[in-house]
């Protein structure tokens, strides 16, 4: 059975003694994600989460030493779901050019649907990501997916520098996602994400095959 926590919203009614050790950690993360959407990182607190789950703050501290520790766990779930969303959006894995587009669309689509956790994932609250090794490892998965697709897309263009192309693509995709989340860019009224992503990627897609 997978341990992945899906980004979902629901209420919790269990009493403190009804949680097994692993179940409580999972419930804390799910409640944290829900409150992150509603209150943002500033308004999210361990006390508020404890109250929502009817558990003591002491119980929370057995899983997370402080708020930043919890935020790191929430961001890790976000990065896991980002990578899964990108993978699930790929329609034709054998077609590198199409794969690059689908991965980019999945990345940007995830950001739009999960603005609060996406902002946390790349926010100043977790600037010292090296203090959280599993978070740092998970955070690299989306970049690795793009990097592999770029390498495949440049097989017929060996002179093209793969690291430079990967960084350029990631900068374009991530920058577009951030601008959309911040409201600096907007989709057309039709909400056509595919068309929007195609327009944003068009300047560099010709180098891929």
C-alpha positions as CSV (number, residue, x, y, z in Angstrom):
1,X,0.0,0.0,0.0
2,X,1.3,3.4,-0.9
3,X,2.2,5.9,1.8
4,X,1.6,8.9,-0.5
5,X,-0.7,11.5,1.0
6,X,-3.1,12.9,-1.6
7,X,-3.8,16.6,-1.4
8,X,-7.4,16.5,-0.3
9,X,-9.7,18.4,2.1
10,X,-11.8,16.7,4.8
11,X,-12.7,17.1,8.4
12,X,-11.2,15.1,11.3
13,X,-13.2,13.9,14.2
14,X,-11.1,11.3,15.9
15,X,-10.2,11.6,19.6
16,X,-6.6,11.6,20.6
17,X,-6.4,8.0,21.8
18,X,-7.9,6.8,18.5
19,X,-4.8,7.6,16.5
20,X,-2.1,5.1,16.0
21,X,1.4,6.6,15.8
22,X,1.6,6.7,12.0
23,X,-2.0,7.6,11.6
24,X,-1.6,10.7,13.7
25,X,1.4,11.9,11.7
26,X,-0.7,11.4,8.5
27,X,-3.6,13.2,10.0
28,X,-1.4,16.1,11.1
29,X,-0.1,16.5,7.6
30,X,-3.6,16.4,6.0
31,X,-4.9,18.9,8.5
32,X,-1.8,21.1,7.9
33,X,-2.4,21.0,4.1
34,X,-6.1,22.0,4.7
35,X,-5.1,24.9,7.0
36,X,-2.3,26.0,4.7
37,X,-5.0,26.6,2.0
38,X,-7.2,28.6,4.4
39,X,-4.7,30.5,6.6
40,X,-1.4,30.5,4.6
41,X,1.9,29.8,6.2
42,X,1.6,32.8,8.5
43,X,-1.7,31.7,10.0
44,X,-0.9,28.0,10.2
45,X,0.0,26.9,13.7
46,X,0.6,23.7,15.6
47,X,-1.9,24.8,18.2
48,X,-4.6,25.3,15.6
49,X,-3.9,21.9,14.1
50,X,-3.9,20.2,17.5
51,X,-7.3,21.8,18.3
52,X,-8.8,20.7,14.9
53,X,-7.8,17.1,15.6
54,X,-8.6,17.1,19.3
55,X,-5.1,16.1,20.3
56,X,-2.6,17.8,22.6
57,X,0.3,19.9,21.4
58,X,2.6,17.4,23.1
59,X,1.3,14.7,20.7
60,X,2.2,16.9,17.8
61,X,5.8,17.5,19.1
62,X,6.4,13.8,19.1
63,X,6.2,14.0,15.3
64,X,7.3,17.6,14.5
65,X,9.8,19.5,16.6
66,X,8.4,22.9,15.5
67,X,6.3,24.6,12.8
68,X,9.1,24.7,10.3
69,X,9.5,20.9,10.7
70,X,5.8,20.5,9.8
71,X,6.1,22.9,6.9
72,X,8.9,20.8,5.5
73,X,6.7,17.7,5.7
74,X,3.9,19.6,3.9
75,X,6.3,20.7,1.2
76,X,7.6,17.2,0.8
77,X,4.0,16.0,0.1
78,X,3.6,18.8,-2.4
79,X,6.8,17.8,-4.3
80,X,5.7,14.2,-4.4
81,X,2.3,15.1,-5.8
82,X,3.9,17.5,-8.3
83,X,6.1,14.8,-9.7
84,X,3.1,12.4,-9.9
85,X,0.9,15.0,-11.6
86,X,3.6,15.6,-14.2
87,X,4.0,11.8,-14.8
88,X,0.2,11.2,-15.1
89,X,-0.1,14.1,-17.6
90,X,2.3,12.3,-20.1
91,X,0.3,10.9,-23.0
92,X,3.1,9.5,-25.2
93,X,6.3,8.7,-23.2
94,X,8.1,7.6,-26.4
95,X,7.7,11.0,-28.0
96,X,10.2,13.3,-26.2
97,X,8.9,16.5,-27.6
98,X,5.3,15.7,-26.6
99,X,6.6,14.5,-23.2
100,X,8.3,17.8,-22.5
101,X,5.1,19.6,-23.2
102,X,3.0,17.3,-21.1
103,X,5.4,17.5,-18.2
104,X,5.4,21.3,-18.4
105,X,1.6,21.4,-18.6
106,X,1.4,19.1,-15.5
107,X,3.8,21.3,-13.6
108,X,1.9,24.5,-14.3
109,X,-1.4,22.9,-13.8
110,X,-0.4,21.6,-10.4
111,X,0.8,25.1,-9.4
112,X,-2.6,26.6,-10.3
113,X,-4.6,24.0,-8.5
114,X,-2.4,24.0,-5.3
115,X,-1.3,27.6,-5.0
116,X,-0.7,27.5,-1.2
117,X,1.5,24.4,-1.1
118,X,3.3,25.4,-4.3
119,X,4.2,28.8,-2.8
120,X,5.4,27.0,0.3
121,X,7.5,24.5,-1.7
122,X,9.6,27.3,-3.1
123,X,9.2,29.9,-0.4
124,X,11.6,31.5,2.1
125,X,10.2,29.4,5.0
126,X,12.2,26.4,3.7
127,X,15.3,28.3,2.4
128,X,17.5,25.9,4.4
129,X,16.3,22.9,2.5
130,X,19.5,21.0,3.2
131,X,18.4,20.6,6.8
132,X,15.7,18.3,5.5
133,X,17.4,15.6,3.4
134,X,14.3,13.7,2.3
135,X,12.6,17.0,1.3
136,X,15.7,18.0,-0.7
137,X,15.7,14.6,-2.5
138,X,11.9,14.8,-3.2
139,X,12.2,18.4,-4.4
140,X,14.6,17.3,-7.2
141,X,12.1,14.8,-8.8
142,X,10.3,17.3,-11.0
143,X,13.6,18.7,-12.3
144,X,14.8,15.2,-13.0
145,X,11.7,14.4,-15.1
146,X,12.3,17.5,-17.2
147,X,16.0,16.7,-17.5
148,X,15.4,13.2,-18.8
149,X,12.9,14.4,-21.3
150,X,15.3,17.1,-22.5
151,X,18.1,14.5,-22.9
152,X,15.8,12.4,-25.1
153,X,14.6,15.4,-27.0
154,X,18.2,16.4,-27.9
155,X,19.3,13.0,-29.1
156,X,19.2,14.3,-32.7
157,X,20.9,17.5,-31.7
158,X,24.1,16.4,-30.0
159,X,25.7,19.8,-30.2
160,X,23.0,21.3,-27.9
161,X,24.2,21.6,-24.3
162,X,21.8,19.5,-22.3
163,X,22.3,21.2,-18.9
164,X,21.8,24.6,-20.4
165,X,18.7,23.5,-22.2
166,X,17.3,21.8,-19.1
167,X,17.9,24.9,-17.0
168,X,16.3,27.1,-19.6
169,X,13.3,24.9,-19.8
170,X,12.9,24.6,-16.1
171,X,13.3,28.4,-15.7
172,X,10.6,29.0,-18.3
173,X,8.2,26.4,-16.8
174,X,8.7,27.4,-13.2
175,X,8.8,31.1,-13.9
176,X,5.5,30.8,-15.8
177,X,3.9,28.8,-12.9
178,X,5.1,31.4,-10.3
179,X,3.7,34.3,-12.4
180,X,0.4,32.6,-12.7
181,X,0.2,31.8,-9.0
182,X,1.1,35.4,-8.1
183,X,-1.5,36.8,-10.6
184,X,1.1,38.5,-12.8
185,X,0.1,36.3,-15.7
186,X,-3.5,35.1,-16.4
187,X,-5.0,32.4,-18.6
188,X,-7.4,33.4,-21.3
189,X,-11.1,33.5,-20.2
190,X,-11.5,30.1,-21.8
191,X,-9.1,28.6,-19.3
192,X,-7.2,26.9,-22.1
193,X,-4.1,25.7,-20.2
194,X,-2.8,23.6,-23.0
195,X,-2.9,26.5,-25.5
196,X,-1.3,28.8,-22.9
197,X,1.5,26.4,-22.2
198,X,2.1,25.8,-25.9
199,X,2.5,29.6,-26.4
200,X,4.9,29.9,-23.5
201,X,7.1,27.0,-24.6
202,X,7.1,27.9,-28.3
203,X,10.4,29.9,-28.2
204,X,12.5,26.9,-27.4
205,X,10.6,23.8,-28.6
206,X,12.2,23.8,-32.0
207,X,15.5,22.5,-30.6
208,X,13.8,19.2,-29.5
209,X,12.8,16.3,-31.7
